[in-house]
Amino acid sequence: MLWGRLTVSLVGKGIEHARFRIAMIEDITERKNAESALRESEQNLRDSE
């Protein structure tokens, strides 16, 4: 599974007069996997107490 974060910005004077749209997609898969591993580790620690 891949995780991504989409960021979109308008360039111009307000929404009605936007001249450009800028979009960026960032791969956050590694961060999500690390968060999941941390939650699992914390749960294992609680279970062993």
N, C-alpha and C positions, 0 to 999 in steps of 0.2 A: 504494500500500500504506500502511496505517496501522499504527503501533506503539502499544501501550498498556502501562501498568504497573498491575496490580491490587494494591491493599493492602486487607486485611480485618482487622478487629479485633473482639474480643468484649468487651463491657462487662458486668461482673458479677463474681461470686466464683467463678472457675474455669470450666472448660469445661462441667461439668454444670449450673452455676447461672447461665449467661450470660443476661442479661436483654435485651440488644440486640446486634445485629450492625451494625457500621459498615463500609461499603465505599466505596472511592474509586478511580476509574479516571482515570489521568493520561495525556494524549496526549504521547508521547515521540517522535513521528514526526520532528520537527525535529532533535532530538538524534541520532537514528539516522542521518538523512540527512547531518548534519555529520560524524559518525564515519566514514561510508562515503566521503565526499568527502576526508577527511583520509587515510584508508588509500590511496585511489586516487592522491592527490597524492604521498604518500610513495613509492609504488611507481613512479610516473613519475620521481621524482627519482633513485631507485636505478637505474632502467633507463637514464637519461641519463648516468650516470657512466661 
